Amino acid sequence: MKSFKVRYYILIHVPRISNEELQRIYNDLPKFYDRANALISFFKDVEWRATLVKYISYYYPDTRRILDVACGKGELSYVINKMIKAETVMVDYAENMLLNSFVKTDRVQGSFYKLPFRDESFDCVVSSFALHSADDIGEVVKEMARVSRNCVGVIAMGKSDNVMYRKYASFYLSYIQPYLACLVGAKSRDYKYIFYIYQRIPTNNQLRNIISKILDLKIFEEKALGTVYIFLGSKH
């Protein structure tokens, strides 16, 4: 009975995850991060990253310098380096993520709320599986656009406008995903916070409206029943 009450409270009152708590979680993840993300996305994460890079190459073929925001261990930068001839710079606020990066490029510790770069320092600014953790997604996209000359591209966790899809996603994120992560040795408690983030993010249509005020969208696609979105847009 006690367990039921706790779960009901979580569904109604979504707690704010502090920056300090997020940093602790991300610093604890690197050893299993890439394997856990592959497993819980049913091995689609690399495919989605490659899709974003293809869109960048198609719409912005002259892209030569790219900033990977909230880069983690460099999964997106790795795909970029395999698919197009571009220099990548990686930024993340979790030191352990940068230290455990498997991409040999410039790495900078910093927050996506205030990127430590001058205006229009990069041809393109990208991010994968991180934007959903922002308290104000619009402000982070504005900051990404500030340091970009041309485009901003993102893959992140979404929330379908379909009620049934949202119920399925809530169940999956709350009860299944944390234990899938355990299969590769990650700590289930470090993945349970993703459910809290899911509860507070806007729906995909709401998000599209937010982004459209900042960027001229070329692409906005939903994947996995709307639980993931990919967008690419240029500055107004």
Backbone bond lengths (Angstrom), bond angles and torsions (degrees), N, CA, C in turn:
res aa  C-N    CA-C-N  psi(-1)  N-CA   C-N-CA  omega(-1)  CA-C   N-CA-C  phi
1 M - - - 1.466 - - 1.523 110.47 -
2 K 1.293 115.90 -40.80 1.464 120.84 179.98 1.528 110.70 -62.72
3 S 1.344 115.71 -41.50 1.458 119.62 179.95 1.523 110.93 -62.41
4 F 1.339 117.15 -40.98 1.461 121.16 179.87 1.526 110.66 -60.71
5 K 1.321 117.72 -43.03 1.461 121.22 -178.98 1.520 111.32 -63.55
6 V 1.314 116.68 -39.52 1.456 119.94 179.89 1.522 110.33 -63.14
7 R 1.331 117.87 -44.49 1.456 121.38 -179.38 1.522 111.09 -64.87
8 Y 1.280 117.56 -38.78 1.467 121.60 179.38 1.515 110.31 -64.55
9 Y 1.291 117.19 -38.76 1.470 121.89 178.45 1.523 110.65 -63.35
10 I 1.328 116.58 -40.80 1.455 120.77 -179.59 1.525 111.12 -63.80
11 L 1.319 117.01 -39.38 1.450 120.18 -178.42 1.528 112.00 -66.04
12 I 1.336 116.92 -31.84 1.460 120.44 -176.30 1.514 112.03 -90.97
13 H 1.321 116.83 -40.05 1.464 121.70 -176.54 1.525 108.56 -115.20
14 V 1.324 116.62 103.65 1.449 120.55 -177.91 1.525 109.65 -87.53
15 P 1.323 118.36 115.02 1.456 120.59 -177.35 1.524 111.49 -73.76
16 R 1.298 116.80 148.58 1.458 121.27 175.95 1.520 108.72 -82.48
17 I 1.312 116.53 128.57 1.457 121.63 176.95 1.522 107.95 -85.31
18 S 1.303 117.28 121.46 1.461 120.52 -176.96 1.531 110.37 -72.66
19 N 1.326 115.94 157.60 1.459 120.39 176.72 1.521 111.04 -60.18
20 E 1.323 116.53 -36.61 1.463 120.81 -179.74 1.523 110.89 -65.09
21 E 1.348 116.60 -41.02 1.461 120.17 179.26 1.524 111.13 -67.71
22 L 1.331 116.66 -41.63 1.452 119.86 177.68 1.530 111.17 -62.26
23 Q 1.322 115.75 -41.24 1.462 118.97 -179.80 1.522 110.71 -64.47
24 R 1.341 117.12 -39.36 1.471 120.38 177.98 1.523 109.99 -62.58
25 I 1.333 116.00 -44.44 1.460 119.98 -178.93 1.524 110.73 -62.17
26 Y 1.329 116.67 -48.81 1.463 119.17 -177.64 1.527 112.06 -66.89
27 N 1.311 117.41 -31.80 1.456 119.42 176.37 1.528 111.77 -68.42
28 D 1.340 117.02 -26.06 1.459 121.39 179.37 1.526 112.88 -83.97
29 L 1.336 117.70 -15.60 1.460 121.01 -170.67 1.530 116.64 -85.06
30 P 1.333 122.19 -27.62 1.454 120.77 -164.69 1.520 117.01 -50.97
31 K 1.311 119.80 -36.63 1.462 121.29 -175.71 1.519 111.82 -58.23
32 F 1.329 117.26 -34.86 1.459 120.89 -175.81 1.527 112.58 -118.94
33 Y 1.322 117.19 4.68 1.464 121.74 -167.00 1.521 113.20 -57.05
34 D 1.336 117.66 -52.25 1.458 120.19 -175.27 1.520 111.79 -68.07
35 R 1.346 117.56 -40.58 1.464 120.09 179.17 1.526 111.50 -66.53
36 A 1.330 116.34 -40.82 1.463 119.86 -179.51 1.525 110.88 -65.75
37 N 1.332 117.13 -43.54 1.463 120.21 -179.94 1.523 111.75 -64.23
38 A 1.336 116.88 -37.93 1.463 119.75 177.39 1.521 110.69 -63.79
39 L 1.319 116.77 -42.79 1.459 120.75 -176.85 1.517 112.01 -68.11
40 I 1.329 117.28 -46.45 1.459 119.46 -174.17 1.531 111.94 -75.67
41 S 1.347 117.76 -15.12 1.466 120.29 174.16 1.524 111.13 -98.70
42 F 1.333 116.60 11.59 1.464 122.17 -177.44 1.526 110.81 55.83
43 F 1.341 114.55 38.31 1.460 123.37 174.88 1.535 112.81 62.62
44 K 1.317 115.91 30.39 1.457 121.44 177.75 1.527 112.27 -99.81
45 D 1.334 117.88 -10.49 1.465 120.24 -172.85 1.524 112.22 -61.03
46 V 1.330 117.53 -41.07 1.467 120.21 179.73 1.524 110.32 -67.30
47 E 1.321 116.48 -40.82 1.466 120.50 178.27 1.522 111.13 -60.08
48 W 1.333 117.41 -42.71 1.461 120.34 -179.79 1.519 111.43 -67.06
49 R 1.323 116.63 -37.92 1.468 119.05 176.98 1.524 110.24 -64.10
50 A 1.326 116.78 -42.77 1.459 120.57 179.03 1.528 110.81 -63.14
51 T 1.326 116.99 -35.84 1.465 120.73 177.72 1.523 110.87 -62.03
52 L 1.332 116.61 -44.36 1.463 119.99 178.39 1.518 110.94 -61.71
53 V 1.322 116.93 -44.03 1.469 120.24 -179.25 1.526 110.80 -63.63
54 K 1.328 117.45 -37.87 1.467 120.52 176.81 1.523 111.29 -61.52
55 Y 1.323 116.11 -41.48 1.461 119.65 178.55 1.523 111.14 -64.26
56 I 1.319 116.79 -41.66 1.470 120.23 178.05 1.523 109.87 -60.62
57 S 1.330 116.08 -45.71 1.463 121.06 -179.09 1.520 111.70 -63.03
58 Y 1.334 117.21 -36.08 1.461 121.53 -178.17 1.533 111.94 -74.79
59 Y 1.334 116.28 -49.09 1.471 119.90 -175.00 1.527 112.72 -82.82
60 Y 1.330 116.92 -27.95 1.470 120.77 -176.55 1.532 109.07 -133.45
61 P 1.330 117.44 68.86 1.476 121.42 -173.48 1.525 114.58 -64.51
62 D 1.322 117.66 -17.72 1.466 119.92 -178.34 1.532 112.63 -92.03
63 T 1.314 117.09 12.61 1.467 120.88 -179.93 1.525 109.89 -66.87
64 R 1.336 115.69 123.32 1.460 120.53 -177.64 1.540 113.02 -126.67
65 R 1.309 116.83 -17.28 1.468 119.61 -177.68 1.531 107.71 -136.51
66 I 1.340 115.74 119.83 1.461 121.57 -172.03 1.525 110.44 -126.86
67 L 1.325 115.76 136.82 1.463 122.00 173.68 1.524 108.49 -102.26
68 D 1.312 116.13 126.51 1.469 123.20 177.31 1.530 107.56 -100.97
69 V 1.329 116.39 105.66 1.469 122.70 -174.18 1.528 110.83 -89.85
70 A 1.336 116.14 137.26 1.468 121.38 -175.48 1.523 108.08 52.11
71 C 1.315 114.97 55.73 1.464 123.53 -166.16 1.511 114.67 -72.38
72 G 1.345 118.46 -18.52 1.459 119.58 -173.42 1.514 109.80 63.38
73 K 1.320 116.06 -133.39 1.464 120.43 179.57 1.520 112.79 -88.03
74 G 1.322 116.70 2.37 1.455 119.85 175.00 1.515 114.73 101.11
75 E 1.340 117.33 23.80 1.458 120.20 -177.46 1.535 112.62 -59.47
76 L 1.336 117.08 -44.32 1.466 119.94 179.60 1.524 111.05 -70.68
77 S 1.319 117.53 -41.76 1.467 120.61 178.17 1.525 110.92 -60.50
78 Y 1.309 116.71 -36.67 1.466 121.04 178.01 1.520 110.41 -61.73
79 V 1.333 117.28 -45.88 1.462 121.51 179.77 1.529 110.20 -65.07
80 I 1.323 116.32 -42.22 1.473 120.21 178.06 1.524 110.32 -57.10
81 N 1.332 116.43 -48.36 1.462 120.69 -177.26 1.524 112.80 -64.84
82 K 1.331 116.45 -25.62 1.458 120.46 178.59 1.525 112.45 -81.21
83 M 1.337 116.93 -25.27 1.464 120.30 -170.52 1.522 114.95 -105.64
84 I 1.326 117.39 -32.33 1.467 119.09 -178.71 1.528 109.95 -136.72
85 K 1.328 114.75 159.66 1.460 119.98 178.24 1.522 108.58 -87.94
86 A 1.311 115.35 92.68 1.471 120.11 -179.03 1.521 109.29 -147.11
87 E 1.304 115.01 145.22 1.459 121.22 174.10 1.530 108.55 -83.61
88 T 1.316 116.81 132.85 1.459 120.33 178.41 1.523 110.58 -114.28
89 V 1.322 114.64 144.73 1.468 123.06 170.76 1.518 106.24 -122.86
90 M 1.329 116.67 136.13 1.457 120.36 -175.93 1.522 110.47 -112.86
91 V 1.340 116.06 138.93 1.457 120.81 176.86 1.525 108.79 -133.18
92 D 1.335 116.05 135.68 1.463 122.07 178.17 1.526 107.01 -155.79
93 Y 1.347 117.25 149.77 1.455 118.11 179.85 1.512 112.48 -91.58
94 A 1.339 118.80 -5.81 1.457 121.69 176.62 1.528 109.06 -93.40
95 E 1.305 116.19 112.21 1.465 120.69 -176.75 1.522 112.24 -59.01
96 N 1.330 116.87 -40.20 1.460 120.06 -177.81 1.522 112.58 -64.95
97 M 1.332 116.23 -32.40 1.461 118.91 175.68 1.527 110.21 -61.72
98 L 1.321 116.99 -46.32 1.458 121.30 -179.16 1.529 111.29 -66.75
99 L 1.316 116.50 -40.55 1.460 120.37 179.94 1.517 112.20 -65.54
100 N 1.340 116.53 -29.97 1.463 120.86 -178.70 1.527 112.73 -98.45
101 S 1.319 116.45 13.02 1.460 120.11 179.60 1.525 110.94 -62.02
102 F 1.343 115.52 141.78 1.468 119.63 176.22 1.526 111.43 -103.76
103 V 1.333 116.64 13.14 1.465 121.91 176.97 1.527 108.44 -111.83
104 K 1.304 116.14 127.39 1.455 121.47 -179.45 1.528 109.48 -88.73
105 T 1.315 115.19 94.32 1.460 120.81 179.10 1.518 108.10 -156.91
106 D 1.325 117.62 178.49 1.457 120.45 178.39 1.525 109.73 -66.32
107 R 1.333 116.31 133.24 1.460 122.01 -179.25 1.524 109.00 -126.18
108 V 1.325 115.63 131.85 1.465 121.63 -175.36 1.523 108.62 -128.66
109 Q 1.316 116.65 133.83 1.462 119.97 176.14 1.527 108.80 -88.24
110 G 1.324 116.83 127.17 1.451 120.65 -179.59 1.509 111.44 -178.22
111 S 1.314 115.90 169.43 1.457 122.67 -177.47 1.521 111.24 -100.16
112 F 1.340 116.59 146.77 1.464 118.38 177.93 1.519 112.56 -74.27
113 Y 1.330 118.12 -8.13 1.459 120.54 174.51 1.530 111.57 -75.22
114 K 1.337 116.22 -26.86 1.468 120.55 -179.89 1.523 107.89 -147.22
115 L 1.310 115.38 85.51 1.457 120.26 -176.34 1.526 110.67 -69.30
116 P 1.334 117.77 133.25 1.472 121.40 -174.94 1.527 113.07 -82.39
117 F 1.334 116.05 53.97 1.466 121.30 -179.38 1.528 109.67 -140.41
118 R 1.313 116.50 155.98 1.453 121.78 178.40 1.531 110.67 -74.81
119 D 1.326 115.26 163.39 1.458 120.96 177.28 1.526 110.33 -56.25
120 E 1.330 115.41 139.36 1.467 123.30 174.41 1.528 112.50 53.29
121 S 1.316 116.35 44.05 1.463 120.85 178.92 1.528 113.02 -81.67
122 F 1.334 116.64 -16.60 1.466 120.70 -174.66 1.527 110.67 -131.80
123 D 1.331 115.59 153.34 1.462 119.76 175.27 1.528 110.53 -69.80
124 C 1.321 115.84 -37.15 1.457 121.08 -176.43 1.527 109.17 -146.21
125 V 1.325 116.16 144.80 1.462 121.53 177.38 1.529 107.67 -123.68
126 V 1.328 115.79 128.37 1.461 120.27 -173.95 1.528 110.82 -129.97
127 S 1.322 114.87 165.35 1.460 120.65 176.54 1.525 108.60 -159.42
128 S 1.338 116.57 143.90 1.460 119.31 177.65 1.523 110.50 -131.44
129 F 1.325 115.08 127.58 1.464 124.42 174.94 1.526 112.93 56.14
130 A 1.324 115.65 46.83 1.462 120.13 179.15 1.525 112.97 -142.39
131 L 1.325 118.18 -32.39 1.462 121.10 -172.16 1.527 112.10 -59.49
132 H 1.317 117.51 -31.84 1.466 120.43 -178.75 1.522 113.31 -62.61
133 S 1.326 117.61 -20.10 1.466 120.17 -178.82 1.523 113.00 -80.88
134 A 1.332 117.39 -6.44 1.461 120.81 -179.26 1.527 111.21 -74.94
135 D 1.325 116.79 140.32 1.457 121.15 174.13 1.521 111.28 -66.93
136 D 1.332 116.42 -33.95 1.462 122.03 179.22 1.522 107.86 -131.27
137 I 1.313 116.39 93.91 1.458 121.39 -176.02 1.527 111.44 -60.44
138 G 1.325 116.45 -40.76 1.455 120.06 -179.69 1.517 112.91 -58.78
139 E 1.326 117.18 -41.40 1.461 120.74 -179.42 1.523 111.18 -66.09
140 V 1.326 117.24 -36.64 1.463 119.92 178.45 1.523 110.49 -68.65
141 V 1.323 117.84 -41.19 1.468 120.57 177.46 1.529 110.48 -63.31
142 K 1.322 117.62 -38.99 1.461 120.69 175.98 1.525 110.63 -60.75
143 E 1.332 116.43 -40.90 1.462 120.29 179.64 1.524 111.12 -67.52
144 M 1.325 116.51 -38.32 1.464 120.23 176.06 1.526 110.13 -64.47
145 A 1.335 116.31 -41.96 1.465 120.26 178.95 1.530 111.35 -64.81
146 R 1.318 116.62 -33.20 1.471 120.58 -178.79 1.521 111.43 -59.54
147 V 1.326 117.14 -41.26 1.473 120.00 -175.10 1.524 112.13 -92.29
148 S 1.334 116.69 4.70 1.461 121.41 178.95 1.525 110.99 -105.25
149 R 1.349 116.25 142.59 1.458 120.87 173.94 1.531 111.15 -85.68
150 N 1.313 115.99 -32.63 1.459 119.19 -171.30 1.526 115.01 -122.84
151 C 1.334 117.39 -60.56 1.460 117.88 -168.18 1.524 112.71 -140.79
152 V 1.328 113.19 163.22 1.465 122.52 175.12 1.523 107.08 -130.72
153 G 1.341 116.61 130.81 1.454 121.44 179.31 1.514 111.32 -129.98
154 V 1.321 116.74 136.45 1.473 120.47 -173.07 1.524 110.79 -141.15
155 I 1.330 115.01 142.39 1.466 123.69 164.51 1.516 105.60 -120.79
156 A 1.325 117.87 131.68 1.462 119.43 -179.67 1.528 110.40 -158.76
157 M 1.318 114.81 171.32 1.456 120.64 177.63 1.517 109.96 -71.68
158 G 1.320 116.69 131.38 1.448 121.63 179.96 1.514 112.37 -115.24
159 K 1.323 114.67 178.38 1.465 121.58 177.88 1.530 107.83 -135.79
160 S 1.321 115.77 112.32 1.458 121.04 -177.47 1.520 111.54 -60.64
161 D 1.334 115.61 151.06 1.458 120.39 173.02 1.530 111.70 -81.21
162 N 1.321 115.89 -7.16 1.460 122.30 176.21 1.533 109.01 -83.25
163 V 1.332 117.44 120.78 1.464 122.00 -175.19 1.529 111.73 -60.93
164 M 1.316 118.10 -41.65 1.464 120.90 -179.07 1.521 111.30 -65.47
165 Y 1.323 116.05 -39.44 1.467 119.31 177.29 1.529 110.32 -63.63
166 R 1.324 116.62 -37.90 1.470 119.82 179.32 1.529 111.14 -65.64
167 K 1.319 117.23 -39.04 1.462 120.31 178.52 1.521 110.78 -64.23
168 Y 1.311 115.77 -42.19 1.465 119.76 177.27 1.529 110.46 -61.70
169 A 1.330 116.74 -46.35 1.469 120.96 -178.49 1.524 110.94 -62.71
170 S 1.332 117.37 -40.23 1.463 120.69 179.35 1.525 111.20 -61.86
171 F 1.324 116.21 -42.96 1.466 120.51 179.03 1.524 110.37 -64.64
172 Y 1.328 115.89 -44.90 1.463 120.32 -178.90 1.531 111.55 -62.24
173 L 1.327 116.31 -47.59 1.466 120.26 -176.80 1.523 112.21 -69.31
174 S 1.327 116.83 -32.84 1.455 120.54 -176.58 1.522 113.10 -80.96
175 Y 1.346 116.87 -38.52 1.454 119.60 -170.11 1.523 115.57 -116.28
176 I 1.323 118.35 -28.03 1.461 120.10 -174.03 1.521 112.75 -99.79
177 Q 1.341 116.64 -50.03 1.454 120.60 -175.51 1.531 113.91 -54.56
178 P 1.338 120.13 -46.80 1.468 119.37 -178.26 1.519 113.55 -59.26
179 Y 1.313 116.61 -32.04 1.462 119.47 -177.13 1.525 111.93 -86.43
180 L 1.326 117.23 -25.46 1.463 119.46 169.29 1.522 109.90 -63.49
181 A 1.336 116.00 -40.55 1.464 120.25 178.48 1.529 110.97 -60.67
182 C 1.320 116.53 -33.95 1.471 120.57 179.18 1.523 112.02 -62.03
183 L 1.331 116.94 -28.52 1.463 120.87 -177.55 1.519 112.08 -63.32
184 V 1.337 117.10 -23.56 1.463 119.82 177.80 1.524 111.12 -107.31
185 G 1.326 116.83 13.75 1.453 120.62 174.12 1.502 116.60 94.32
186 A 1.346 118.61 -0.03 1.464 120.95 178.06 1.526 110.13 -76.21
187 K 1.320 116.73 162.58 1.459 121.62 179.43 1.523 109.52 -86.82
188 S 1.329 116.79 125.13 1.468 119.96 -176.98 1.518 111.28 -61.45
189 R 1.337 118.48 -35.04 1.468 120.36 -177.60 1.525 111.25 -64.54
190 D 1.337 117.93 -27.72 1.456 120.24 179.54 1.524 111.92 -75.28
191 Y 1.312 118.25 -16.40 1.458 121.67 178.61 1.523 112.36 -100.80
192 K 1.325 117.44 -15.23 1.456 119.60 179.46 1.527 111.86 -66.98
193 Y 1.310 117.66 -25.74 1.464 120.27 -178.62 1.525 111.27 -65.25
194 I 1.336 117.11 -21.00 1.464 119.61 179.34 1.520 110.51 -62.55
195 F 1.336 116.61 -33.37 1.462 120.04 177.26 1.519 111.00 -62.99
196 Y 1.329 117.70 -39.44 1.463 120.99 179.28 1.530 109.89 -64.44
197 I 1.329 116.46 -40.51 1.453 120.42 177.93 1.529 110.31 -63.21
198 Y 1.319 116.45 -42.62 1.468 120.99 -179.77 1.521 111.02 -57.87
199 Q 1.303 117.46 -39.15 1.459 121.64 -178.01 1.531 112.64 -62.53
200 R 1.327 117.11 -30.06 1.463 118.98 -172.70 1.528 113.76 -100.02
201 I 1.339 118.84 -12.90 1.458 118.75 -177.36 1.532 110.49 -74.23
202 P 1.340 117.90 154.75 1.467 120.63 178.64 1.521 110.61 -71.34
203 T 1.324 116.62 162.64 1.458 119.62 173.72 1.529 108.90 -69.14
204 N 1.316 115.70 165.93 1.457 119.28 -175.84 1.530 113.08 -63.09
205 N 1.322 117.39 -37.72 1.471 118.97 176.78 1.521 111.54 -66.32
206 Q 1.331 116.40 -40.81 1.460 120.01 175.77 1.522 110.50 -61.56
207 L 1.320 116.09 -42.33 1.456 120.58 179.94 1.525 111.00 -64.50
208 R 1.331 116.25 -43.48 1.455 119.92 178.83 1.540 111.05 -57.79
209 N 1.317 116.64 -40.30 1.462 120.79 178.09 1.524 111.74 -64.96
210 I 1.334 116.32 -39.12 1.467 121.03 177.56 1.522 110.34 -62.84
211 I 1.342 115.93 -48.81 1.460 120.84 -176.09 1.522 111.15 -67.68
212 S 1.330 117.17 -36.15 1.471 121.04 -177.93 1.524 112.65 -63.45
213 K 1.325 117.21 -22.70 1.457 121.02 177.08 1.528 112.12 -77.69
214 I 1.335 115.42 -15.26 1.462 120.70 -177.21 1.520 111.72 -107.78
215 L 1.343 115.95 -37.26 1.459 121.83 -174.62 1.523 111.06 -127.24
216 D 1.309 114.90 154.07 1.463 121.41 168.42 1.527 106.44 -87.06
217 L 1.323 116.99 100.41 1.458 121.03 -172.76 1.527 111.99 -70.49
218 K 1.327 114.84 129.88 1.456 121.33 172.30 1.526 109.72 -94.58
219 I 1.315 115.13 -37.95 1.462 122.13 -177.03 1.522 109.41 -138.54
220 F 1.326 116.40 136.12 1.456 121.67 165.50 1.524 106.23 -144.10
221 E 1.314 116.34 104.52 1.463 122.32 -175.84 1.525 110.58 -118.11
222 E 1.313 115.51 144.51 1.454 121.52 173.98 1.528 109.49 -105.82
223 K 1.321 116.00 139.59 1.454 122.90 178.39 1.534 109.13 -125.57
224 A 1.330 115.36 159.69 1.463 121.67 172.64 1.524 112.44 50.54
225 L 1.344 115.57 56.29 1.461 122.26 178.77 1.534 112.21 58.75
226 G 1.308 115.51 32.94 1.462 120.27 177.08 1.507 115.06 83.09
227 T 1.331 118.40 3.20 1.470 119.81 -179.56 1.522 112.52 -80.47
228 V 1.329 116.36 -8.24 1.465 122.10 175.74 1.521 107.92 -137.70
229 Y 1.332 116.68 140.97 1.459 120.45 174.11 1.519 109.31 -128.61
230 I 1.300 114.77 154.26 1.459 123.33 174.04 1.521 107.52 -127.22
231 F 1.325 116.51 127.31 1.464 117.09 173.32 1.509 110.77 -135.67
232 L 1.315 114.66 152.60 1.449 123.29 176.21 1.507 107.97 -141.23
233 G 1.325 116.40 130.94 1.452 119.96 -179.02 1.512 111.98 -151.70
234 S 1.311 114.96 160.19 1.456 120.72 177.21 1.524 110.44 -105.83
235 K 1.301 115.85 162.77 1.455 121.17 -179.98 1.522 109.74 -69.92
236 H 1.330 116.23 143.34 1.462 121.15 177.52 1.529 109.65 -65.48
